[in-house]
Amino acid sequence: MLVNSAVFGPLDVDNEHIFNMPQGLYGFEEIDNYALITKQEEDVTLMWYQAINQTIPCFVVFNPFEIIDGYEPEMEPEDLRAFGGKTDGLVFLVIAAVPRDVSKTTVNLKSPIVIDPKNRVAKQIILANKDYPIRFYLSGEDEESAER
């Protein structure tokens, strides 16, 4: 499928990387189809979650298991039911906020995008875990020191 990417311009994206989000993303509920675009750069995989029918929104996303030691997302029962009651095979992505000073990049650990690659359905959820922040600094800074 041809996707007009905000970052790369027109791209041909395999259907297996196109996901339906019936409820959309928080703040973008009306947009229900996204493509997961990945680029391999040396030893890191860069990813974008791109709306299909328009160039915006386009989000930088990360696999939280690759950037946070011990990330153990706990889904609420209603969210788990949306994926057939099991987490096996599900993919979790966290949305990044990348400011001009990239050293201040944060990710939202509390509200990941959950993807079922088999059914190509995705949903943004709020985790049952109480200890995951909405704004986690990738640099290791805490929120208070980063604001100085």
C-alpha positions in Angstrom: 0.0 0.0 0.0 1.3 3.5 -0.9 1.6 5.6 2.3 2.5 9.3 2.1 5.0 9.4 5.0 5.7 12.7 6.9 9.3 11.6 7.2 10.2 9.8 4.0 7.6 10.9 1.5 5.7 8.3 -0.5 6.5 4.7 0.7 5.2 1.3 -0.4 4.3 -0.4 2.9 3.6 -4.2 3.0 0.0 -4.9 4.2 1.4 -6.8 7.2 2.6 -3.5 8.6 -0.8 -1.8 8.2 -3.0 -1.8 11.4 -6.5 -0.9 12.1 -7.2 1.0 15.3 -11.0 1.2 15.7 -10.7 3.6 18.6 -7.7 5.6 17.2 -5.0 7.0 19.4 -5.7 9.4 22.3 -6.3 12.8 20.8 -6.6 11.3 17.3 -9.7 9.1 17.7 -10.9 9.8 14.2 -7.8 8.3 12.6 -8.1 4.5 12.6 -5.5 3.2 10.2 -1.7 3.4 10.7 1.4 1.9 9.1 4.4 0.9 11.2 7.5 2.0 9.3 10.9 0.6 10.4 14.4 1.5 9.3 17.5 -0.3 10.4 20.4 2.0 11.3 23.6 0.3 12.3 22.5 -1.6 15.5 19.3 0.2 16.3 15.8 -0.1 14.7 14.0 3.2 14.2 10.2 3.1 14.0 7.4 5.5 13.1 3.7 5.0 13.5 2.3 6.8 10.5 -1.4 7.6 9.7 -2.3 6.0 6.4 -4.5 8.6 4.7 -2.6 11.7 5.7 1.0 12.7 6.6 0.1 13.9 10.1 0.0 12.4 12.6 3.3 10.5 12.5 4.8 9.3 15.8 8.3 8.1 16.7 7.8 4.8 18.6 10.1 2.4 20.4 9.9 -1.2 21.5 9.8 -0.6 25.3 11.5 -4.0 26.0 14.6 -2.8 24.2 14.9 0.5 26.0 13.6 -0.2 29.6 15.0 -3.0 31.7 12.2 -5.0 33.4 9.3 -3.4 31.5 6.3 -5.6 32.5 3.0 -4.2 31.2 -0.1 -5.3 32.9 -3.3 -4.9 30.9 -6.8 -4.2 32.3 -9.2 -7.1 31.8 -11.3 -5.2 29.2 -8.2 -4.4 27.1 -7.0 -8.0 27.4 -10.4 -9.2 26.1 -10.0 -6.9 23.0 -7.0 -9.2 22.1 -8.7 -12.5 22.8 -7.6 -12.7 26.5 -4.0 -13.4 25.9 -0.8 -11.4 25.5 1.2 -14.0 23.6 2.4 -12.6 20.3 1.3 -9.0 21.0 3.7 -6.2 20.2 4.0 -3.2 22.5 5.2 0.2 21.3 5.7 3.4 23.3 5.2 6.9 21.7 8.1 9.3 22.0 8.1 13.1 22.3 11.2 14.3 20.6 12.0 18.0 21.2 14.7 20.0 19.4 17.1 19.0 22.1 16.9 15.2 21.5 18.7 14.5 24.8 15.3 15.5 26.4 13.4 12.8 24.5 10.7 11.1 26.5 8.5 8.1 26.0 5.0 7.3 27.4 5.4 4.1 29.3 1.9 4.2 30.8 -0.1 4.2 27.5 1.5 2.0 25.0 0.1 1.0 21.6 -0.6 -2.7 21.6 -0.6 -4.5 18.3 -1.9 -7.9 17.4 0.2 -8.7 14.2 -1.9 -11.7 13.3 -5.2 -9.8 13.1 -3.5 -6.5 12.2 -5.5 -4.7 14.9 -4.1 -2.2 17.4 -5.3 -0.3 20.4 -3.7 2.3 22.7 -4.3 1.3 26.3 -3.6 2.6 29.8 -1.7 0.0 31.7 -2.9 -1.3 35.0 0.6 -0.8 36.4 0.7 2.2 38.7 4.4 2.9 38.5 4.9 3.6 34.8 5.2 7.4 33.9 3.7 9.2 31.0 6.9 11.0 30.6 10.1 8.8 30.9 13.3 10.5 29.9 15.4 8.2 27.7 18.5 10.0 28.9 17.9 8.7 32.4 17.2 12.2 33.8 14.2 12.6 36.0 11.4 15.0 35.1 12.4 17.5 37.8 16.1 17.8 36.8 15.3 17.8 33.1 13.1 20.9 33.4 16.0 23.0 34.8 
